[in-house]
Amino acid sequence: MILNHVSVGASDVVKAVGFYDSVLSTLSIKRAHYIEDIAAAYGENFEFWVGSPCEGKATSSNGAHIAFNAPSKEAVDQFYATAIELGGSCAGKPGLRPEYGETYYAAFVRDLDGNKIEAVSM
């Protein structure tokens, strides 16, 4: 792993944590740490954080996204369905992406603040 962790901003940390608790649980990723109303960390080594940005307002980055490993195609499908059900928006329905690799199966969504996230199974 070349990165220590990545973070995304949230306008409403409580809502964002509820969203990520549900969406990431479809990939067997659990919340590992919580600082009330400020931030939450996911993964065994706190690899992914969601929290209130220092600047006060969360904005998404054009072209940036975070991809989470999924244990199966079914988990990718569940990730997508759960995210959409909880208010996320479609940024790419589940399916094969042969341009990235023969067995690259992924789905892309935008979270409640517009951050682009992906689940991928290969």
N, CA, C and O of each residue as an XYZ file, in Angstrom:
488
protein
N       0.838     -1.170      0.000
C       0.000      0.000      0.000
C       0.884      1.234      0.000
O       1.752      1.366      0.863
N       0.684      2.142     -0.948
C       1.533      3.329     -1.009
C       0.932      4.522     -0.281
O       1.637      5.494     -0.011
N      -0.345      4.468      0.037
C      -0.996      5.558      0.750
C      -1.237      5.167      2.203
O      -1.497      4.002      2.503
N      -1.151      6.128      3.090
C      -1.479      5.884      4.492
C      -2.987      5.905      4.677
O      -3.551      5.017      5.316
N      -3.640      6.917      4.118
C      -5.090      7.013      4.170
C      -5.572      8.068      3.176
O      -4.790      8.865      2.659
N      -6.870      8.049      2.927
C      -7.512      9.081      2.123
C      -8.718      9.587      2.898
O      -9.284      8.873      3.725
N      -9.105     10.828      2.620
C     -10.230     11.440      3.314
C     -11.146     12.139      2.317
O     -10.697     12.633      1.283
N     -12.434     12.172      2.643
C     -13.392     12.984      1.906
C     -14.132     13.855      2.906
O     -14.324     13.481      4.063
N     -14.542     15.028      2.434
C     -15.273     15.945      3.288
C     -16.759     15.648      3.293
O     -17.309     15.108      2.334
N     -17.397     16.016      4.401
C     -18.839     15.830      4.545
C     -19.455     17.089      5.135
O     -18.954     17.626      6.123
N     -20.537     17.557      4.533
C     -21.244     18.717      5.062
C     -21.975     18.373      6.349
O     -22.088     19.207      7.248
N     -22.476     17.134      6.438
C     -23.170     16.642      7.623
C     -22.528     15.310      7.997
O     -22.838     14.275      7.406
N     -21.637     15.342      8.974
C     -20.866     14.151      9.340
C     -21.772     13.016      9.800
O     -21.539     11.863      9.435
N     -22.785     13.309     10.580
C     -23.678     12.260     11.082
C     -24.366     11.538      9.917
O     -24.411     10.308      9.895
N     -24.902     12.295      8.948
C     -25.536     11.673      7.776
C     -24.510     10.896      6.947
O     -24.789      9.794      6.477
N     -23.330     11.476      6.774
C     -22.285     10.814      5.986
C     -21.856      9.507      6.633
O     -21.658      8.510      5.938
N     -21.712      9.496      7.945
C     -21.312      8.277      8.653
C     -22.394      7.210      8.500
O     -22.073      6.038      8.302
N     -23.657      7.589      8.588
C     -24.738      6.628      8.361
C     -24.679      6.053      6.953
O     -24.855      4.850      6.759
N     -24.431      6.919      5.970
C     -24.304      6.492      4.574
C     -23.146      5.505      4.428
O     -23.332      4.404      3.910
N     -21.954      5.891      4.881
C     -20.777      5.036      4.712
C     -20.837      3.771      5.556
O     -20.342      2.731      5.123
N     -21.428      3.824      6.748
C     -21.597      2.598      7.539
C     -22.357      1.558      6.730
O     -21.955      0.395      6.676
N     -23.449      1.969      6.102
C     -24.280      1.040      5.333
C     -23.634      0.621      4.022
O     -23.592     -0.565      3.695
N     -23.132      1.597      3.271
C     -22.567      1.304      1.948
C     -21.307      0.445      2.066
O     -21.161     -0.537      1.338
N     -20.406      0.800      2.964
C     -19.157      0.034      3.082
C     -19.369     -1.332      3.725
O     -18.568     -2.243      3.514
N     -20.438     -1.487      4.506
C     -20.703     -2.805      5.091
C     -21.008     -3.827      4.000
O     -20.811     -5.024      4.213
N     -21.485     -3.382      2.829
C     -21.733     -4.303      1.714
C     -20.433     -4.901      1.193
O     -20.441     -5.923      0.506
N     -19.307     -4.252      1.525
C     -17.980     -4.734      1.105
C     -17.213     -5.322      2.287
O     -16.012     -5.573      2.188
N     -17.904     -5.540      3.400
C     -17.305     -6.054      4.641
C     -16.271     -5.098      5.227
O     -15.314     -5.529      5.872
N     -16.468     -3.798      5.001
C     -15.594     -2.773      5.573
C     -16.347     -2.134      6.729
O     -17.464     -1.644      6.566
N     -15.720     -2.147      7.896
C     -16.372     -1.639      9.099
C     -15.747     -0.326      9.568
O     -14.576     -0.038      9.323
N     -16.583      0.453     10.254
C     -16.069      1.672     10.885
C     -15.155      1.253     12.030
O     -15.511      0.400     12.844
N     -13.967      1.868     12.083
C     -12.974      1.517     13.094
C     -12.792      2.605     14.146
O     -12.267      2.344     15.229
N     -13.222      3.820     13.831
C     -12.969      4.934     14.745
C     -14.011      6.015     14.495
O     -14.458      6.201     13.363
N     -14.396      6.722     15.540
C     -15.371      7.805     15.400
C     -15.028      8.924     16.366
O     -14.816      8.690     17.556
N     -14.977     10.129     15.850
C     -14.821     11.338     16.665
C     -16.139     12.080     16.491
O     -16.419     12.606     15.413
N     -16.941     12.126     17.533
C     -18.314     12.614     17.454
C     -18.451     13.923     16.683
O     -17.814     14.929     16.997
N     -19.308     13.871     15.658
C     -19.648     15.016     14.811
C     -18.464     15.627     14.059
O     -18.594     16.706     13.481
N     -17.312     14.952     14.059
C     -16.137     15.488     13.372
C     -15.660     14.563     12.254
O     -15.450     15.015     11.128
N     -15.486     13.267     12.551
C     -14.927     12.360     11.546
C     -15.121     10.905     11.945
O     -15.354     10.583     13.110
N     -15.018     10.037     10.944
C     -15.040      8.594     11.162
C     -14.000      7.962     10.251
O     -13.723      8.464      9.162
N     -13.429      6.855     10.708
C     -12.432      6.130      9.923
C     -12.913      4.707      9.688
O     -13.570      4.108     10.540
N     -12.577      4.177      8.522
C     -12.987      2.836      8.125
C     -11.757      2.016      7.751
O     -10.745      2.560      7.308
N     -11.857      0.707      7.934
C     -10.761     -0.204      7.619
C      -9.928     -0.478      8.848
O      -9.931      0.292      9.808
N      -9.221     -1.579      8.804
C      -8.425     -2.020      9.951
C      -7.367     -1.012     10.376
O      -7.067     -0.894     11.565
N      -6.810     -0.302      9.441
C      -5.752      0.661      9.749
C      -6.174      2.097      9.475
O      -5.341      2.959      9.193
N      -7.490      2.347      9.561
C      -8.041      3.693      9.350
C      -7.648      4.237      7.968
O      -7.201      5.379      7.855
N      -7.817      3.422      6.922
C      -7.381      3.828      5.584
C      -8.289      4.864      4.923
O      -7.832      5.636      4.080
N      -9.569      4.888      5.298
C     -10.523      5.802      4.676
C     -11.225      6.612      5.756
O     -11.762      6.060      6.716
N     -11.210      7.921      5.583
C     -11.835      8.834      6.539
C     -12.907      9.655      5.856
O     -12.789      9.994      4.679
N     -13.953      9.973      6.597
C     -14.964     10.928      6.172
C     -15.149     11.891      7.335
O     -15.284     11.477      8.486
N     -15.152     13.191      7.016
C     -15.264     14.133      8.118
C     -15.517     15.556      7.680
O     -15.579     15.873      6.492
N     -15.660     16.388      8.670
C     -15.900     17.807      8.460
C     -14.604     18.467      7.995
O     -13.590     18.381      8.688
N     -14.618     19.121      6.838
C     -13.387     19.746      6.344
C     -13.017     20.988      7.164
O     -13.887     21.686      7.682
N     -11.739     21.241      7.268
C     -11.250     22.413      8.006
C     -11.832     23.699      7.453
O     -12.066     24.652      8.197
N     -12.066     23.730      6.149
C     -12.583     24.931      5.497
C     -14.070     25.151      5.782
O     -14.611     26.212      5.471
N     -14.732     24.151      6.372
C     -16.122     24.292      6.749
C     -17.153     23.766      5.773
O     -18.214     23.316      6.207
N     -16.893     23.800      4.469
C     -17.862     23.323      3.490
C     -17.232     22.232      2.638
O     -16.153     22.409      2.072
N     -17.919     21.109      2.558
C     -17.422     20.001      1.749
C     -17.667     20.276      0.274
O     -18.753     20.708     -0.112
N     -16.657     20.026     -0.545
C     -16.795     20.093     -1.995
C     -16.141     18.850     -2.572
O     -15.187     18.323     -2.002
N     -16.653     18.382     -3.703
C     -16.058     17.204     -4.329
C     -15.013     17.642     -5.343
O     -15.028     18.779     -5.815
N     -14.118     16.743     -5.669
C     -13.030     17.044     -6.586
C     -13.317     16.449     -7.957
O     -13.606     15.257     -8.068
N     -13.240     17.252     -8.977
C     -13.460     16.794    -10.342
C     -12.354     15.833    -10.763
O     -11.171     16.173    -10.734
N     -12.757     14.639    -11.150
C     -11.799     13.653    -11.640
C     -11.251     12.723    -10.576
O     -10.709     11.669    -10.908
N     -11.374     13.080     -9.318
C     -10.865     12.220     -8.248
C     -11.947     11.244     -7.811
O     -13.129     11.587     -7.787
N     -11.539     10.026     -7.465
C     -12.462      9.076     -6.861
C     -11.669      8.067     -6.044
O     -10.455      7.928     -6.195
N     -12.377      7.378     -5.189
C     -11.765      6.384     -4.314
C     -12.401      5.041     -4.622
O     -13.626      4.915     -4.612
N     -11.574      4.033     -4.898
C     -12.054      2.696     -5.228
C     -11.818      1.751     -4.059
O     -10.718      1.670     -3.512
N     -12.875      1.042     -3.691
C     -12.813      0.053     -2.615
C     -12.850     -1.339     -3.232
O     -13.616     -1.586     -4.164
N     -12.027     -2.250     -2.717
C     -12.057     -3.631     -3.168
C     -13.335     -4.303     -2.686
O     -13.737     -4.151     -1.532
N     -13.959     -5.042     -3.580
C     -15.166     -5.806     -3.249
C     -14.838     -7.293     -3.346
O     -14.065     -7.698     -4.214
N     -15.413     -8.104     -2.470
C     -15.112     -9.528     -2.504
C     -15.768    -10.282     -3.657
O     -15.382    -11.413     -3.953
N     -16.768     -9.663     -4.319
C     -17.479    -10.351     -5.399
C     -18.260     -9.349     -6.245
O     -18.422     -8.189     -5.868
N     -18.740     -9.820     -7.395
C     -19.602     -8.993     -8.235
C     -20.894     -8.662     -7.492
O     -21.424     -7.557     -7.606
N     -21.392     -9.635     -6.731
C     -22.624     -9.420     -5.972
C     -22.445     -8.308     -4.942
O     -23.369     -7.532     -4.699
N     -21.270     -8.229     -4.340
C     -20.989     -7.161     -3.376
C     -20.949     -5.803     -4.080
O     -21.404     -4.805     -3.521
N     -20.410     -5.759     -5.295
C     -20.415     -4.516     -6.082
C     -21.856     -4.087     -6.341
O     -22.202     -2.917     -6.178
N     -22.693     -5.040     -6.745
C     -24.101     -4.742     -7.006
C     -24.791     -4.213     -5.745
O     -25.562     -3.256     -5.814
N     -24.514     -4.837     -4.592
C     -25.137     -4.421     -3.335
C     -24.633     -3.043     -2.902
O     -25.410     -2.225     -2.410
N     -23.342     -2.787     -3.083
C     -22.745     -1.475     -2.813
C     -23.508     -0.402     -3.574
O     -23.911      0.610     -3.002
N     -23.702     -0.633     -4.873
C     -24.386      0.323     -5.737
C     -25.835      0.524     -5.284
O     -26.286      1.658     -5.117
N     -26.554     -0.567     -5.089
C     -27.967     -0.485     -4.702
C     -28.138      0.232     -3.364
O     -29.040      1.055     -3.212
N     -27.288     -0.071     -2.412
C     -27.376      0.556     -1.093
C     -27.083      2.043     -1.183
O     -27.792      2.853     -0.586
N     -26.052      2.406     -1.918
C     -25.698      3.820     -2.069
C     -26.837      4.607     -2.712
O     -27.159      5.705     -2.257
N     -27.440      4.070     -3.749
C     -28.538      4.752     -4.437
C     -29.742      4.865     -3.493
O     -30.377      5.917     -3.412
N     -30.044      3.790     -2.791
C     -31.172      3.787     -1.852
C     -31.005      4.838     -0.754
O     -31.991      5.402     -0.279
N     -29.763      5.102     -0.351
C     -29.491      6.049      0.732
C     -29.254      7.479      0.252
O     -28.843      8.334      1.037
N     -29.509      7.746     -1.021
C     -29.412      9.115     -1.516
C     -28.192      9.426     -2.349
O     -28.022     10.561     -2.793
N     -27.332      8.435     -2.571
C     -26.209      8.629     -3.480
C     -26.725      8.697     -4.910
O     -27.881      8.364     -5.172
N     -25.879      9.125     -5.832
C     -26.305      9.197     -7.230
C     -25.398      8.347     -8.111
O     -24.226      8.127     -7.805
N     -25.969      7.883     -9.198
C     -25.258      7.011    -10.126
C     -24.157      7.777    -10.852
O     -24.373      8.876    -11.363
N     -22.971      7.169    -10.884
C     -21.867      7.702    -11.679
C     -21.322      6.606    -12.591
O     -20.278      6.773    -13.222
N     -22.038      5.489    -12.653
C     -21.640      4.351    -13.484
C     -22.215      3.076    -12.911
O     -21.729      2.583    -11.894
N     -23.243      2.532    -13.546
C     -23.915      1.328    -13.047
C     -22.959      0.142    -12.990
O     -21.947      0.124    -13.691
N     -23.279     -0.857    -12.152
C     -22.428     -2.053    -12.067
C     -22.272     -2.733    -13.427
O     -23.227     -2.853    -14.195
N     -21.061     -3.168    -13.700
C     -20.811     -3.882    -14.946
C     -19.329     -4.083    -15.190
O     -18.479     -3.546    -14.480
N     -19.044     -4.868    -16.208
C     -17.653     -5.098    -16.598
C     -17.086     -3.829    -17.212
O     -17.780     -3.104    -17.926
N     -15.818     -3.572    -16.925
C     -15.093     -2.441    -17.507
C     -13.832     -3.022    -18.163
O     -12.737     -2.906    -17.613
N     -13.987     -3.650    -19.348
C     -12.863     -4.331    -19.981
C     -11.699     -3.406    -20.321
O     -10.571     -3.870    -20.488
N     -11.962     -2.103    -20.424
C     -10.874     -1.167    -20.701
C      -9.871     -1.112    -19.542
O      -8.732     -0.680    -19.723
N     -10.300     -1.552    -18.349
C      -9.410     -1.582    -17.172
C      -8.852     -2.981    -16.906
O      -7.931     -3.139    -16.105
N      -9.390     -3.965    -17.555
C      -8.949     -5.345    -17.354
C     -10.100     -6.286    -17.662
O     -11.270     -5.948    -17.480
N      -9.750     -7.455    -18.126
C     -10.720     -8.450    -18.566
C     -11.805     -8.761    -17.537
O     -12.967     -8.947    -17.899
N     -11.435     -8.818    -16.267
C     -12.379     -9.213    -15.215
C     -12.751     -8.060    -14.287
O     -13.284     -8.287    -13.200
N     -12.476     -6.828    -14.704
C     -12.727     -5.649    -13.876
C     -14.225     -5.356    -13.861
O     -14.779     -4.895    -14.859
N     -14.881     -5.624    -12.727
C     -16.314     -5.407    -12.556
C     -16.480     -4.325    -11.501
O     -15.990     -4.474    -10.381
N     -17.158     -3.248    -11.839
C     -17.211     -2.115    -10.919
C     -18.516     -1.340    -11.029
O     -19.277     -1.474    -11.988
N     -18.741     -0.519     -9.999
C     -19.847      0.437     -9.990
C     -19.324      1.730     -9.383
O     -18.492      1.712     -8.477
N     -19.820      2.845     -9.890
C     -19.406      4.168     -9.416
C     -20.630      4.911     -8.901
O     -21.687      4.894     -9.533
N     -20.483      5.564     -7.750
C     -21.559      6.404     -7.211
C     -20.957      7.682     -6.651
O     -19.756      7.773     -6.399
N     -21.820      8.658     -6.466
C     -21.441      9.880     -5.759
C     -22.149      9.856     -4.419
O     -23.344      9.570     -4.338
N     -21.399     10.159     -3.368
C     -21.985     10.154     -2.035
C     -22.862     11.389     -1.826
O     -23.139     12.116     -2.780
N     -23.293     11.631     -0.608
C     -24.217     12.724     -0.308
C     -23.625     14.103     -0.570
O     -24.363     15.075     -0.728
N     -22.281     14.197     -0.618
C     -21.603     15.468     -0.887
C     -20.994     15.524     -2.278
O     -20.281     16.473     -2.604
N     -21.265     14.519     -3.102
C     -20.759     14.514     -4.470
C     -19.412     13.850     -4.651
O     -18.880     13.843     -5.761
N     -18.835     13.284     -3.583
C     -17.570     12.563     -3.711
C     -17.809     11.277     -4.494
O     -18.770     10.555     -4.227
N     -16.943     10.992     -5.453
C     -17.103      9.807     -6.302
C     -16.386      8.629     -5.659
O     -15.194      8.691     -5.357
N     -17.152      7.542     -5.455
C     -16.580      6.321     -4.892
C     -16.917      5.148     -5.816
O     -17.878      5.191     -6.584
N     -16.115      4.124     -5.718
C     -16.237      2.973     -6.604
C     -16.056      1.698     -5.793
O     -15.290      1.663     -4.830
N     -16.771      0.655     -6.194
C     -16.503     -0.698     -5.694
C     -16.057     -1.510     -6.886
O     -16.658     -1.437     -7.957
N     -14.987     -2.296     -6.699
C     -14.441     -3.081     -7.813
C     -14.108     -4.492     -7.360
O     -13.557     -4.713     -6.281
N     -14.462     -5.438     -8.218
C     -14.115     -6.846     -8.013
C     -13.400     -7.317     -9.266
O     -13.841     -7.052    -10.385
N     -12.278     -8.025     -9.065
C     -11.523     -8.545    -10.211
C     -11.224    -10.010     -9.993
O     -10.595    -10.644    -10.840
